[in-house]
Amino acid sequence: MNQQLNMVTLGVENLKVSRQFYSHGLGWTPLLDLDEIVFYQIGKGLALALFPLADLGADTGHPATAGTPFTLAQNLGSPAEVDEAMQRARAAGATVLKEAQRAAFGGYHGYFADPDGHRWEVCHNPGWTVADDGTVTLTAVEAADAED
């Protein structure tokens, strides 16, 4: 099996509410927006789908439940961009789980939950870089390095 991820599908209680949150609240542009599912391009070769929870359960053959025991994350260019993203999420109706603040890893981050409880971390990690080909490089960050 190839080491790759091309699609993350979130089961949502109310597609209309979730579409409103991501498209209008966060300002994301749908890649494909259908009555029964909406897709967003979120990276090179990576898409996020919002799919009704009941339909996801039927599609997999196993009941699906709301919320997630993991986080989705977005790395931004500066602490100010993290603050802006957190403010936008809050204005869109997100539940702020952790206000943006200095992080133990030396960067800056905060957490919010979307209308279905899916947890998002918005962070600035100066040790995270992405090459033109999409390759991620992670290096340890000293707390003093994160003051920019």
C-alpha positions as CSV (number, residue, x, y, z in Angstrom):
1,M,0.0,0.0,0.0
2,N,1.4,3.5,-0.9
3,Q,2.1,5.8,1.9
4,Q,-0.3,8.6,1.0
5,L,-3.6,10.2,1.9
6,N,-5.8,11.8,-0.7
7,M,-9.1,12.3,0.9
8,V,-10.4,13.0,4.5
9,T,-14.2,12.5,4.8
10,L,-15.9,14.0,7.8
11,G,-19.3,12.6,8.7
12,V,-21.5,15.6,9.6
13,E,-24.9,15.8,11.3
14,N,-26.3,18.5,9.1
15,L,-24.6,19.1,5.7
16,K,-26.3,22.5,5.2
17,V,-24.8,23.7,8.6
18,S,-21.4,22.3,7.8
19,R,-21.3,23.7,4.3
20,Q,-22.2,27.1,5.8
21,F,-19.5,26.8,8.4
22,Y,-16.7,25.9,5.9
23,S,-17.7,27.7,2.8
24,H,-19.1,31.0,4.2
25,G,-17.8,31.1,7.8
26,L,-14.2,30.0,7.0
27,G,-14.3,31.3,3.5
28,W,-13.2,28.0,1.8
29,T,-14.0,27.4,-1.9
30,P,-15.7,24.1,-2.7
31,L,-14.0,21.9,-5.3
32,L,-17.3,20.2,-6.0
33,D,-20.6,21.1,-4.2
34,L,-23.4,18.7,-4.6
35,D,-26.7,18.3,-2.7
36,E,-25.4,15.2,-0.9
37,I,-21.7,16.0,-0.4
38,V,-19.2,18.8,-0.7
39,F,-15.5,18.6,-1.4
40,Y,-12.7,21.1,-0.7
41,Q,-9.1,21.0,-2.1
42,I,-7.0,21.4,1.1
43,G,-3.5,20.6,-0.3
44,K,-1.6,19.1,-3.2
45,G,-3.5,16.0,-4.1
46,L,-5.6,16.2,-0.9
47,A,-9.3,16.9,-0.5
48,L,-11.7,17.2,2.4
49,A,-15.2,15.9,2.0
50,L,-18.3,16.7,4.1
51,F,-20.8,13.8,4.0
52,P,-23.9,13.3,6.0
53,L,-23.2,11.1,9.0
54,A,-26.0,8.6,8.4
55,D,-24.9,8.2,4.8
56,L,-21.3,7.6,5.8
57,G,-22.5,4.9,8.2
58,A,-24.6,3.3,5.4
59,D,-21.7,3.6,2.9
60,T,-19.2,1.9,5.3
61,G,-21.8,-0.6,6.6
62,H,-21.0,0.4,10.2
63,P,-22.7,3.1,12.3
64,A,-20.8,6.4,12.3
65,T,-20.8,8.8,15.3
66,A,-20.2,12.6,15.4
67,G,-16.9,14.1,16.6
68,T,-13.4,12.7,16.3
69,P,-10.7,11.3,18.5
70,F,-8.1,13.0,16.4
71,T,-7.3,16.5,15.2
72,L,-7.0,18.0,11.8
73,A,-4.3,20.7,11.6
74,Q,-3.4,23.7,9.5
75,N,0.1,25.3,9.7
76,L,0.1,29.0,9.0
77,G,2.9,31.5,8.4
78,S,2.8,33.5,11.6
79,P,1.2,33.8,15.0
80,A,-0.9,36.7,13.7
81,E,-2.3,34.4,11.0
82,V,-3.2,31.9,13.7
83,D,-5.0,34.6,15.6
84,E,-6.9,35.7,12.5
85,A,-7.9,32.1,11.7
86,M,-9.1,31.5,15.2
87,Q,-11.2,34.7,15.1
88,R,-12.7,33.7,11.8
89,A,-13.6,30.2,13.1
90,R,-15.2,31.7,16.3
91,A,-17.2,34.2,14.1
92,A,-18.3,31.2,12.0
93,G,-19.7,29.4,15.0
94,A,-16.8,27.2,16.0
95,T,-16.4,26.2,19.6
96,V,-13.0,27.4,20.8
97,L,-11.4,24.6,22.7
98,K,-8.1,26.3,23.4
99,E,-7.3,30.0,22.8
100,A,-4.3,30.6,20.6
101,Q,-1.1,30.7,22.7
102,R,2.6,29.7,22.8
103,A,2.9,25.9,22.4
104,A,5.1,23.4,24.2
105,F,6.7,22.5,20.8
106,G,8.0,26.1,20.5
107,G,5.4,27.5,18.1
108,Y,2.0,29.0,18.6
109,H,-1.4,27.3,18.3
110,G,-5.1,27.1,19.3
111,Y,-7.9,24.6,18.9
112,F,-11.5,24.8,17.8
113,A,-14.3,22.4,17.0
114,D,-16.5,22.7,14.0
115,P,-20.3,22.3,14.3
116,D,-20.0,18.5,14.5
117,G,-17.2,18.5,17.0
118,H,-14.3,17.8,14.6
119,R,-11.3,19.2,16.2
120,W,-9.0,21.6,14.3
121,E,-5.6,22.8,15.4
122,V,-4.5,26.1,13.9
123,C,-0.8,26.6,14.4
124,H,2.4,28.3,13.4
125,N,5.3,25.9,13.6
126,P,8.5,27.6,12.3
127,G,10.1,24.1,12.1
128,W,7.5,23.0,9.5
129,T,8.4,23.6,5.8
130,V,6.9,22.3,2.6
131,A,8.9,22.0,-0.6
132,D,7.6,22.8,-4.0
133,D,7.0,19.1,-4.6
134,G,4.9,18.9,-1.4
135,T,7.5,17.2,0.8
136,V,7.2,18.1,4.4
137,T,10.3,18.8,6.6
138,L,10.0,19.0,10.3
139,T,12.7,20.3,12.6
140,A,12.7,20.8,16.3
141,V,12.1,24.4,17.4
142,E,13.6,26.1,20.4
143,A,11.1,28.3,22.3
144,A,13.2,31.4,21.5
145,D,13.0,30.7,17.8
146,A,9.2,30.9,18.0
147,E,9.1,34.5,19.1
148,D,8.9,35.8,15.5
